[in-house]
Amino acid sequence: MTSPLQWGILSTGGIAHTFASDLTHIDEGVIVAVGSRDQASADTFGDQFNVPARYGSYEDLVADQDVEAIYVATPHPMHHENTLLALEHGKHVLVEKAFTMNAGEARDIVRVAREKNLFVMEAMWTRFLPHVQAIRDLIDRDALGPLVSVEADHGKYFAPDPKFRLFAPELGGGALLDLGVYPVSFASMLLGQPNRVLAMIDPAFTGVDGQTSMLFGYESGAQAVLTCTSRGRSATRACITGEKARIEIDGDFYAPTSFTLIERTGKRDRFDFSSVGRGLHYEAQEVARCIEAGLTESPLMPLDESVAIMETMDKVLAS
C-alpha cells in the first residue's frame, strides 16, 4: 500500500485487544483512534497500544477525519447500530462475527453500505488464514473431487455466570452466534447455502442456546454435520470429505493450524504452516487490499454470503 490503512477501534473488549495486537505484525494498517463508552477505558487501551486519539463515545470516534476504517468489536446486538453509525460517517467497516443478530439486520447493513459505496466485511478471520487458503487451493485444483461432506465442531467451557456475554440474552448470548458461527461459516465457504436445515438445541441455564447440533443438506447431495457447545472443550477439528480424498484439519480448525490430505488409497500428505500472533492480521490485510483496489466487499467473504449465513442461523434458532 502507498500508506497504511488508518483504523479506528470501536469498543475496547478482549477481541479488540487481540486485533490491535495482531496489527503490529503487518505494515498495511495502523490504529489512529479508539472509542469507548467510557473515557477511562479508551485511555487505557490507547496507552497500551500507543493510540494517539482516544474518545469517550462512539460518535466522536466515527467523526474523526483521520480514521478511514472502523473495526466494530462490540457484542452481537450492537453490530447493526454501530456499523450503521460508522457508515453514516463515511467510514469503511470490519464488523465482528456473527455479522448481526439476524438476517434482517444483515440485509440492512448491506443495503446502506452499497448505497454509500463503502467497504464492509464480516470479520470471519478464519477465511484468510494460511491453512484455509491452502485448502481452498486444493479444492480449486480438484484434489478432493466432488465434495461429499463437511464435519466441524466448536466447543468451549465457560463457567456459569448470568452476566457473562455468552449466557446473557441482552448481550446476544448463546453458543450458536458466538461459537457455532465458525463451523456454519466454514461449511458455507465450502458448500454454499443449505436447502435443508435440521437442528437439535439444548438451552443453557439462562435460556439461551447452550449446545446445538446441526445437519445441513445441499442441492449437490453433500451434507454438513456441525456442532457447538458452551458446556465443554471439544476437539475443534474439521474434516472435508470428497470422492477422491479428504482433508483432516487439526484443532483448532478455525485458528492458525495444519492439516493432512488423505487420498482414497491411504496416501497421506502433511501441510504445516507457521504464523505470528493470533491470526487476525490476515483479515486486516484483506481489508486494506480491497479498499486500495477500490472494492466495496471481499471476494473471500462477500456480503451476500454473510447474509446467507445469518439466514441459515435464523433457521437453526427457529427450530
C-alpha positions as CSV (number, residue, x, y, z in Angstrom):
1,M,0.0,0.0,0.0
2,T,1.1,3.6,-0.5
3,S,0.3,4.2,3.2
4,P,-1.2,2.1,6.0
5,L,-4.9,2.0,6.4
6,Q,-5.9,4.2,9.3
7,W,-8.1,2.3,11.8
8,G,-10.4,3.4,14.5
9,I,-11.3,0.7,17.1
10,L,-14.9,0.8,18.3
11,S,-15.0,-0.8,21.7
12,T,-12.2,-2.0,24.0
13,G,-13.1,-5.6,24.8
14,G,-11.0,-8.7,24.5
15,I,-11.3,-9.2,20.8
16,A,-10.4,-5.5,20.2
17,H,-7.1,-6.1,22.2
18,T,-6.4,-9.2,20.0
19,F,-7.0,-7.3,16.8
20,A,-4.8,-4.4,17.9
21,S,-2.0,-6.7,19.0
22,D,-2.1,-8.6,15.7
23,L,-2.0,-5.3,13.7
24,T,1.5,-4.8,15.0
25,H,2.6,-7.7,12.8
26,I,1.8,-6.0,9.5
27,D,2.5,-2.8,7.6
28,E,-0.9,-2.4,6.0
29,G,-2.7,-0.9,8.9
30,V,-2.2,1.3,12.0
31,I,-4.6,2.3,14.8
32,V,-5.1,6.1,14.9
33,A,-8.1,6.3,17.2
34,V,-10.1,4.3,19.7
35,G,-13.6,4.8,21.0
36,S,-15.4,3.5,24.1
37,R,-18.5,4.4,26.1
38,D,-16.1,5.1,28.9
39,Q,-13.2,7.6,28.5
40,A,-11.0,5.8,31.1
41,S,-11.3,2.5,29.1
42,A,-10.4,4.3,25.9
43,D,-7.4,5.9,27.6
44,T,-6.2,2.6,29.0
45,F,-6.5,1.0,25.6
46,G,-4.7,3.9,24.0
47,D,-1.9,3.7,26.4
48,Q,-1.4,0.0,25.8
49,F,-1.3,0.3,22.0
50,N,0.1,3.8,21.6
51,V,-3.1,5.2,20.0
52,P,-3.0,8.9,19.6
53,A,-6.7,9.7,19.7
54,R,-9.0,8.4,22.5
55,Y,-12.7,9.1,22.6
56,G,-15.3,8.5,25.3
57,S,-18.1,7.9,22.8
58,Y,-18.5,6.0,19.5
59,E,-20.0,9.1,17.9
60,D,-16.8,11.1,18.4
61,L,-14.7,8.2,17.1
62,V,-16.5,7.9,13.8
63,A,-16.4,11.6,13.4
64,D,-12.6,11.6,13.4
65,Q,-11.4,12.7,10.0
66,D,-8.2,10.8,10.2
67,V,-10.0,7.4,10.6
68,E,-10.5,5.5,7.3
69,A,-11.9,2.2,8.6
70,I,-13.8,1.2,11.8
71,Y,-13.3,-2.1,13.5
72,V,-16.6,-2.9,15.3
73,A,-15.8,-5.1,18.3
74,T,-18.9,-4.8,20.3
75,P,-21.3,-7.7,21.3
76,H,-23.6,-9.0,18.6
77,P,-26.7,-6.9,19.5
78,M,-24.8,-3.7,18.9
79,H,-23.3,-4.6,15.5
80,H,-26.2,-3.3,13.4
81,E,-26.3,0.1,15.2
82,N,-22.6,0.6,15.4
83,T,-21.9,-0.4,11.8
84,L,-24.6,1.9,10.5
85,L,-23.2,4.7,12.6
86,A,-19.8,4.2,11.0
87,L,-21.3,4.0,7.5
88,E,-23.3,7.2,8.0
89,H,-20.0,9.0,8.7
90,G,-18.4,7.7,5.5
91,K,-16.2,5.0,7.1
92,H,-15.4,1.6,5.8
93,V,-16.2,-1.2,8.3
94,L,-14.9,-4.5,9.5
95,V,-17.6,-5.9,11.8
96,E,-17.1,-8.8,14.2
97,K,-18.8,-12.1,13.7
98,A,-21.5,-13.0,14.0
99,F,-22.3,-10.3,11.5
100,T,-25.5,-9.3,13.1
101,M,-28.3,-10.8,15.3
102,N,-30.4,-11.9,12.4
103,A,-30.6,-11.8,8.6
104,G,-32.9,-8.7,8.6
105,E,-30.2,-6.6,10.3
106,A,-27.6,-8.1,7.9
107,R,-29.6,-7.1,4.8
108,D,-30.0,-3.6,6.3
109,I,-26.2,-3.1,6.7
110,V,-25.5,-4.4,3.1
111,R,-28.1,-2.1,1.7
112,V,-26.7,1.0,3.3
113,A,-23.1,0.0,2.5
114,R,-24.0,-0.4,-1.2
115,E,-25.9,2.8,-1.3
116,K,-22.9,4.7,0.1
117,N,-20.4,2.7,-1.9
118,L,-18.4,1.8,1.2
119,F,-16.5,-1.3,2.1
120,V,-18.0,-3.7,4.7
121,M,-16.8,-7.1,5.7
122,E,-17.7,-9.6,8.4
123,A,-14.6,-10.3,10.5
124,M,-14.5,-14.1,9.9
125,W,-10.8,-14.2,10.2
126,T,-10.6,-17.9,9.6
127,R,-11.2,-17.3,5.9
128,F,-7.8,-15.6,5.5
129,L,-5.5,-17.9,7.4
130,P,-2.7,-19.7,5.5
131,H,-4.1,-23.2,6.0
132,V,-7.6,-22.2,4.8
133,Q,-6.1,-20.5,1.7
134,A,-4.2,-23.8,1.0
135,I,-7.4,-25.8,1.4
136,R,-9.3,-23.6,-1.0
137,D,-6.4,-24.0,-3.5
138,L,-6.5,-27.8,-3.2
139,I,-10.3,-27.8,-3.8
140,D,-10.0,-25.5,-6.7
141,R,-7.4,-27.9,-8.2
142,D,-9.9,-30.8,-7.7
143,A,-7.6,-32.6,-5.3
144,L,-10.7,-33.8,-3.4
145,G,-13.1,-34.3,-6.2
146,P,-16.8,-33.5,-5.7
147,L,-17.4,-32.7,-2.0
148,V,-19.4,-35.3,-0.1
149,S,-19.5,-34.0,3.5
150,V,-18.1,-31.4,6.0
151,E,-17.8,-32.0,9.7
152,A,-16.8,-29.3,12.2
153,D,-17.2,-28.6,15.9
154,H,-16.5,-25.7,18.2
155,G,-17.0,-26.3,21.9
156,K,-15.6,-24.4,24.8
157,Y,-16.3,-24.5,28.5
158,F,-17.5,-21.3,30.2
159,A,-18.2,-21.2,33.9
160,P,-21.9,-20.4,34.5
161,D,-22.3,-16.7,35.0
162,P,-25.5,-14.9,34.0
163,K,-23.6,-11.7,33.4
164,F,-21.1,-13.2,31.0
165,R,-21.8,-12.4,27.4
166,L,-22.2,-16.0,26.2
167,F,-25.1,-16.5,28.7
168,A,-26.6,-13.0,28.9
169,P,-29.6,-12.7,26.5
170,E,-29.2,-8.9,26.4
171,L,-25.6,-9.4,25.0
172,G,-26.7,-11.8,22.3
173,G,-25.7,-14.8,24.4
174,G,-25.8,-18.3,23.1
175,A,-23.4,-20.9,21.7
176,L,-24.5,-20.5,18.1
177,L,-23.8,-16.8,17.4
178,D,-20.5,-16.9,19.3
179,L,-19.1,-20.4,18.6
180,G,-21.3,-22.0,16.1
181,V,-20.8,-19.3,13.5
182,Y,-17.3,-20.7,12.9
183,P,-18.5,-24.2,11.7
184,V,-21.5,-22.7,9.9
185,S,-19.4,-20.2,8.0
186,F,-16.8,-22.9,7.3
187,A,-19.5,-25.1,5.7
188,S,-20.8,-22.1,3.8
189,M,-17.4,-21.4,2.3
190,L,-17.2,-25.0,1.0
191,L,-20.8,-25.9,0.1
192,G,-22.8,-22.7,-0.1
193,Q,-26.2,-22.2,1.5
194,P,-28.0,-25.4,2.5
195,N,-31.5,-26.1,1.2
196,R,-32.3,-28.3,4.2
197,V,-31.6,-27.4,7.9
198,L,-32.2,-29.7,10.8
199,A,-31.1,-28.8,14.4
200,M,-31.2,-30.0,18.0
201,I,-30.8,-27.3,20.6
202,D,-30.5,-27.6,24.4
203,P,-30.6,-24.4,26.4
204,A,-28.1,-23.0,28.9
205,F,-29.3,-22.1,32.4
206,T,-30.3,-18.6,31.3
207,G,-32.4,-19.8,28.4
208,V,-30.0,-19.0,25.5
209,D,-28.9,-21.9,23.3
210,G,-26.2,-23.8,25.2
211,Q,-25.5,-26.7,22.9
212,T,-26.5,-27.1,19.3
213,S,-26.1,-29.9,16.7
214,M,-26.9,-29.1,13.1
215,L,-27.4,-31.2,9.9
216,F,-27.4,-29.3,6.6
217,G,-28.3,-30.7,3.2
218,Y,-27.3,-29.2,-0.2
219,E,-28.5,-29.3,-3.8
220,S,-25.4,-31.3,-4.7
221,G,-26.3,-34.1,-2.3
222,A,-23.5,-33.1,0.1
223,Q,-24.1,-32.8,3.8
224,A,-22.6,-30.9,6.7
225,V,-22.6,-32.1,10.4
226,L,-21.8,-29.3,12.7
227,T,-21.8,-28.8,16.5
228,C,-21.2,-26.1,19.1
229,T,-21.4,-26.0,22.8
230,S,-20.6,-23.7,25.7
231,R,-20.5,-26.6,28.2
232,G,-17.2,-28.3,27.4
233,R,-13.9,-28.1,25.4
234,S,-14.4,-30.1,22.3
235,A,-11.8,-31.3,19.8
236,T,-12.5,-28.3,17.5
237,R,-11.4,-30.3,14.5
238,A,-12.8,-30.3,11.0
239,C,-12.9,-32.8,8.1
240,I,-13.7,-32.2,4.4
241,T,-14.5,-35.4,2.5
242,G,-14.6,-35.6,-1.3
243,E,-14.9,-38.5,-3.7
244,K,-11.1,-38.6,-4.3
245,A,-9.7,-37.6,-0.9
246,R,-10.4,-36.0,2.4
247,I,-8.7,-33.2,4.5
248,E,-8.4,-33.6,8.2
249,I,-7.8,-30.2,9.9
250,D,-6.1,-30.2,13.3
251,G,-7.8,-28.4,16.2
252,D,-8.4,-25.5,16.5
253,F,-9.6,-25.7,12.9
254,Y,-10.7,-22.0,12.9
255,A,-7.3,-20.7,14.1
256,P,-3.8,-20.9,12.6
257,T,-3.1,-24.7,12.3
258,S,-2.2,-27.5,10.0
259,F,-3.9,-30.3,8.1
260,T,-3.5,-33.7,6.4
261,L,-4.6,-34.6,2.9
262,I,-5.6,-38.3,2.8
263,E,-6.3,-40.0,-0.5
264,R,-8.6,-42.9,-1.0
265,T,-5.6,-45.2,-1.3
266,G,-4.5,-44.1,2.2
267,K,-1.6,-41.9,0.9
268,R,-1.1,-39.0,3.3
269,D,0.4,-35.6,2.7
270,R,1.0,-33.2,5.6
271,F,0.6,-29.5,5.3
272,D,2.2,-27.5,8.1
273,F,2.1,-23.7,8.5
274,S,3.6,-21.1,10.8
275,S,2.0,-17.8,11.8
276,V,2.7,-15.0,14.2
277,G,0.1,-13.7,16.6
278,R,-3.4,-14.9,16.8
279,G,-4.1,-14.6,13.1
280,L,-6.5,-11.6,12.9
281,H,-3.9,-9.6,10.9
282,Y,-4.7,-11.6,7.8
283,E,-8.2,-10.2,7.7
284,A,-6.8,-6.7,8.3
285,Q,-4.6,-7.2,5.3
286,E,-7.6,-8.2,3.2
287,V,-9.5,-5.1,4.2
288,A,-6.5,-2.9,3.2
289,R,-6.1,-4.8,-0.1
290,C,-9.7,-4.4,-1.0
291,I,-10.0,-0.8,-0.1
292,E,-6.8,0.1,-2.1
293,A,-8.2,-1.8,-5.1
294,G,-11.5,0.1,-4.9
295,L,-13.6,-2.9,-3.8
296,T,-16.6,-2.5,-1.6
297,E,-16.5,-6.1,-0.4
298,S,-14.1,-9.0,-0.2
299,P,-14.4,-11.8,-2.8
300,L,-13.3,-14.2,0.0
301,M,-16.0,-13.0,2.5
302,P,-18.7,-11.5,0.3
303,L,-21.7,-9.6,1.8
304,D,-24.4,-11.8,0.2
305,E,-22.7,-14.8,1.9
306,S,-22.7,-13.1,5.3
307,V,-26.5,-12.5,4.8
308,A,-26.9,-16.2,3.8
309,I,-25.1,-17.4,6.9
310,M,-27.4,-15.3,9.1
311,E,-30.4,-16.7,7.2
312,T,-29.1,-20.2,7.9
313,M,-28.5,-19.5,11.6
314,D,-32.0,-17.9,11.8
315,K,-33.4,-21.2,10.6
316,V,-31.4,-23.1,13.2
317,L,-32.6,-20.9,16.1
318,A,-36.2,-21.0,14.8
319,S,-36.1,-24.8,15.4
